[in-house]
């Protein structure tokens, strides 16, 4: 179930060194597209009903619940789709004095335009 905040924890963050992006600015968008394609393939494979790929007895019921709660994607990619979670994280980092102040999210992420944003 989605908590009252609407935030479902992120699993991973992909980080690319600025020096690499300066030399090869296409890397960030290419990585983003590759991860999107990989996730889409994974979600499609989970729904294949010819034979069970995963040993979850209620897999199809769980997938229906994921669709209902998250629109089929509990781990969205992209800044805008994760803004609430990232802003909450920055707030916690400031509250707990890991950061003196919250930086602008746009300063932390390479702008990538997707069909979802």
C-alpha positions as CSV (number, residue, x, y, z in Angstrom):
1,X,0.0,0.0,0.0
2,X,1.2,3.5,-0.8
3,X,1.8,5.5,2.3
4,X,-0.1,8.7,3.0
5,X,2.8,10.7,1.6
6,X,2.4,9.1,-1.8
7,X,6.1,8.3,-1.7
8,X,7.3,4.7,-2.5
9,X,11.0,4.3,-1.7
10,X,13.4,4.5,-4.7
11,X,15.7,1.5,-5.2
12,X,18.7,3.0,-6.9
13,X,20.1,6.2,-8.3
14,X,22.4,6.3,-11.3
15,X,25.2,8.7,-11.0
16,X,27.5,9.9,-13.8
17,X,30.6,11.9,-13.3
18,X,30.5,15.5,-14.6
19,X,33.8,15.1,-16.4
20,X,32.3,12.2,-18.4
21,X,29.2,14.2,-19.3
22,X,31.4,17.2,-20.4
23,X,33.2,14.9,-22.8
24,X,30.2,12.9,-23.9
25,X,26.9,14.8,-23.2
26,X,24.8,12.1,-24.8
27,X,25.6,9.6,-22.1
28,X,23.0,10.7,-19.6
29,X,20.1,10.5,-22.1
30,X,21.4,7.2,-23.5
31,X,21.6,5.6,-20.0
32,X,18.1,6.9,-19.2
33,X,16.6,5.4,-22.3
34,X,18.4,2.1,-21.8
35,X,17.1,1.8,-18.2
36,X,13.6,2.8,-19.4
37,X,13.7,0.1,-22.1
38,X,15.0,-2.5,-19.6
39,X,12.3,-1.8,-17.1
40,X,9.6,-1.9,-19.7
41,X,10.9,-5.3,-20.9
42,X,11.0,-6.6,-17.3
43,X,7.4,-5.5,-16.5
44,X,6.2,-7.1,-19.8
45,X,8.0,-10.3,-18.9
46,X,6.4,-10.4,-15.5
47,X,3.0,-10.3,-17.1
48,X,3.7,-13.2,-19.6
49,X,1.3,-15.9,-18.6
50,X,2.6,-18.8,-20.7
51,X,4.5,-20.1,-17.7
52,X,5.4,-18.6,-14.4
53,X,8.8,-16.9,-14.4
54,X,8.6,-16.0,-10.7
55,X,7.7,-18.2,-7.7
56,X,5.1,-15.9,-6.4
57,X,1.8,-17.7,-6.0
58,X,-0.4,-14.6,-6.4
59,X,1.8,-12.8,-8.9
60,X,-1.1,-11.7,-11.2
61,X,-3.1,-10.4,-8.3
62,X,0.0,-8.5,-7.1
63,X,0.5,-7.1,-10.6
64,X,-3.1,-5.9,-10.7
65,X,-2.6,-4.2,-7.4
66,X,0.6,-2.5,-8.7
67,X,-1.4,-1.3,-11.7
68,X,-4.1,0.1,-9.4
69,X,-1.8,1.8,-6.9
70,X,1.0,2.9,-9.1
71,X,-0.3,2.9,-12.6
72,X,1.8,-0.1,-13.3
73,X,5.1,1.5,-12.4
74,X,6.1,1.6,-8.7
75,X,9.6,2.8,-9.7
76,X,9.2,5.8,-12.1
77,X,12.3,7.3,-13.6
78,X,12.9,11.0,-14.1
79,X,13.1,14.1,-12.0
80,X,9.5,15.3,-12.2
81,X,8.0,11.9,-11.5
82,X,10.2,11.6,-8.4
83,X,10.2,15.3,-7.3
84,X,8.1,14.7,-4.1
85,X,10.4,11.9,-2.9
86,X,13.5,13.8,-3.7
87,X,12.3,17.0,-2.0
88,X,11.4,14.9,1.1
89,X,14.9,13.4,1.0
90,X,16.6,16.8,0.8
91,X,14.4,18.0,3.7
92,X,15.5,15.1,5.8
93,X,19.1,15.6,5.0
94,X,18.9,19.3,6.1
95,X,16.8,18.4,9.2
96,X,19.4,15.8,10.2
97,X,22.3,18.3,9.4
98,X,23.8,16.2,6.6
99,X,23.4,19.3,4.4
100,X,23.5,22.9,5.5
101,X,20.7,23.7,3.0
102,X,18.7,21.9,0.3
103,X,20.2,22.5,-3.2
104,X,17.8,23.0,-6.2
105,X,17.0,19.6,-7.6
106,X,17.6,21.0,-11.1
107,X,21.3,21.5,-10.1
108,X,21.6,17.8,-9.2
109,X,20.1,16.2,-12.3
110,X,20.9,16.4,-16.0
111,X,17.7,17.6,-17.8
112,X,16.3,14.8,-19.9
113,X,13.0,15.3,-21.7
114,X,10.9,12.1,-21.7
115,X,7.4,11.2,-22.9
116,X,6.4,10.9,-19.3
117,X,7.5,14.4,-18.2
